[in-house]
């Protein structure tokens, strides 16, 4: 397995590993004690580890070689539509002890599900229809596209406003 250990890749991989470990510990604590806030924080911490991972692997040389490049391209590590939702529900469980996640709140996850379906479509089209990396012909990861980064920021701003409105 290719991994070029350098200062950037090692530091980021170290952070990613510890965020994943912290996520598992929080999930275990939340499951044992029934603390919903720990479970939501565990999910958020795991998403943060996933967010860091392509940078760590990129500095390790994965974007320069196949099949590593394809792995980084097709797996949606940056879940920018999921970050704000998970953070919002984490704060809901902290601030309102009577808060229970119910089926009518699933609509919050629709943008993240649509982005996941978009990534699955791209993967299936490239592998089974085109037979080559048609959608990644420019050599850029779709997670770093401007539209996705801006949409993720707008999603975060929207949930910030929703959270502030819930407090007051």
VMD Tcl script that draws the C-alpha trace (Angstrom):
set ca {
  {0.00 0.00 0.00}
  {1.31 3.39 -0.98}
  {1.70 5.85 1.87}
  {4.30 8.59 1.76}
  {4.92 9.47 5.39}
  {5.70 13.15 5.66}
  {4.93 15.81 8.23}
  {1.53 16.79 6.78}
  {0.24 13.29 6.07}
  {1.41 11.92 9.42}
  {-0.04 14.81 11.41}
  {-3.39 14.61 9.66}
  {-3.52 10.81 9.92}
  {-2.72 11.10 13.63}
  {-5.65 13.52 14.06}
  {-7.93 11.32 11.98}
  {-7.05 8.23 14.01}
  {-7.67 9.97 17.32}
  {-10.96 11.47 16.14}
  {-12.12 7.99 15.11}
  {-11.04 6.54 18.45}
  {-12.79 9.36 20.33}
  {-15.88 8.72 18.23}
  {-15.93 5.03 19.20}
  {-15.46 5.90 22.88}
  {-18.30 8.43 22.75}
  {-20.57 5.96 20.98}
  {-19.82 3.32 23.60}
  {-20.50 5.77 26.43}
  {-23.70 6.96 24.81}
  {-24.97 3.42 24.24}
  {-24.15 2.28 27.78}
  {-25.56 5.26 29.62}
  {-28.34 6.13 27.19}
  {-26.90 9.60 26.53}
  {-28.21 10.71 23.15}
  {-25.93 13.74 23.11}
  {-22.87 11.46 23.27}
  {-24.17 9.47 20.32}
  {-24.72 12.61 18.21}
  {-21.30 13.94 19.21}
  {-19.81 10.57 18.25}
  {-21.35 10.83 14.79}
  {-20.08 14.39 14.43}
  {-16.56 13.40 15.50}
  {-16.56 10.50 13.04}
  {-17.67 12.87 10.25}
  {-14.80 15.18 11.24}
  {-12.38 12.26 10.93}
  {-13.79 11.48 7.49}
  {-13.41 15.14 6.54}
  {-9.69 15.05 7.43}
  {-8.96 11.68 5.80}
  {-8.73 12.75 2.11}
  {-6.25 15.48 3.05}
  {-4.11 13.00 4.99}
  {-4.21 10.48 2.16}
  {-3.72 13.18 -0.46}
  {-0.53 14.40 1.21}
  {0.52 10.74 1.37}
  {0.42 10.57 -2.43}
  {-2.91 8.87 -2.99}
  {-4.21 11.45 -5.47}
  {-1.26 10.73 -7.76}
  {-1.82 6.98 -8.23}
  {-4.62 4.62 -9.17}
  {-6.52 2.79 -7.65}
  {-6.01 5.07 -4.65}
  {-7.11 8.13 -6.62}
  {-10.35 6.45 -7.67}
  {-11.03 5.46 -4.07}
  {-10.66 9.08 -2.97}
  {-12.76 10.31 -5.89}
  {-15.72 7.98 -5.49}
  {-16.07 7.81 -1.70}
  {-17.78 10.96 -0.39}
  {-15.60 11.72 2.62}
  {-16.75 15.31 3.04}
  {-20.32 15.16 4.22}
  {-21.03 18.89 4.21}
  {-24.80 18.38 4.19}
  {-24.61 16.00 7.14}
  {-22.31 18.06 9.40}
  {-24.85 20.81 10.21}
  {-27.74 18.39 10.74}
  {-25.80 16.21 13.16}
  {-24.50 19.26 15.00}
  {-28.04 20.67 15.20}
  {-29.41 17.45 16.72}
  {-26.46 17.27 19.08}
  {-27.30 20.70 20.46}
  {-30.99 19.79 20.57}
  {-30.19 16.82 22.84}
  {-27.98 19.03 25.03}
  {-30.41 21.90 25.42}
  {-33.69 19.96 25.57}
  {-33.57 16.84 27.73}
  {-37.04 15.86 26.43}
  {-35.90 15.91 22.80}
  {-36.45 12.62 20.97}
  {-35.49 12.00 17.38}
  {-38.61 10.96 15.47}
  {-39.52 9.95 11.93}
  {-40.83 13.41 11.07}
  {-37.29 14.79 11.47}
  {-35.79 12.54 8.79}
  {-36.35 15.25 6.16}
  {-33.29 17.03 7.57}
  {-31.18 14.27 6.03}
  {-32.60 14.59 2.49}
  {-29.76 16.79 1.09}
  {-27.13 14.39 2.46}
  {-28.99 11.40 1.01}
  {-29.30 13.13 -2.36}
  {-25.56 13.86 -2.39}
  {-24.84 10.22 -1.55}
  {-27.12 9.10 -4.39}
  {-25.32 11.56 -6.70}
  {-22.01 9.94 -5.79}
  {-23.42 6.45 -6.33}
  {-24.75 7.53 -9.74}
  {-21.35 8.92 -10.75}
  {-19.60 5.73 -9.64}
  {-22.05 3.44 -11.45}
  {-22.02 5.55 -14.62}
  {-18.22 5.70 -14.74}
  {-17.72 2.01 -14.01}
  {-20.54 0.38 -15.95}
  {-21.66 2.85 -18.62}
  {-18.59 4.85 -19.65}
  {-15.95 2.34 -18.59}
  {-13.56 5.11 -17.58}
  {-13.53 8.10 -15.23}
  {-15.79 10.32 -17.32}
  {-17.02 12.47 -14.44}
  {-13.50 12.78 -13.07}
  {-11.78 13.48 -16.40}
  {-10.60 16.84 -15.05}
  {-8.75 15.04 -12.24}
  {-10.57 16.89 -9.46}
  {-12.45 15.38 -6.56}
  {-16.16 16.29 -6.62}
  {-16.07 16.87 -2.86}
  {-13.97 19.97 -3.53}
  {-16.25 21.47 -6.21}
  {-17.21 25.06 -5.51}
  {-20.97 24.40 -5.67}
  {-20.69 21.70 -2.99}
  {-18.49 23.78 -0.70}
  {-20.80 26.81 -0.98}
  {-23.92 24.67 -0.52}
  {-22.36 23.08 2.56}
  {-21.57 26.50 4.00}
  {-25.15 27.67 3.33}
  {-26.46 24.54 5.01}
  {-24.30 25.26 8.05}
  {-25.52 28.88 8.14}
  {-29.15 27.73 7.85}
  {-28.82 25.32 10.76}
  {-27.02 27.97 12.78}
  {-30.02 30.26 12.33}
  {-32.43 27.39 13.15}
  {-30.46 26.62 16.29}
  {-30.42 30.23 17.45}
  {-34.17 30.51 16.80}
  {-34.76 27.39 18.92}
  {-32.86 28.89 21.84}
  {-34.92 32.05 21.91}
}
mol new
graphics top color blue
foreach p $ca { graphics top sphere $p radius 0.5 }
foreach p [lrange $ca 0 end-1] q [lrange $ca 1 end] { graphics top cylinder $p $q radius 0.2 }
display resetview
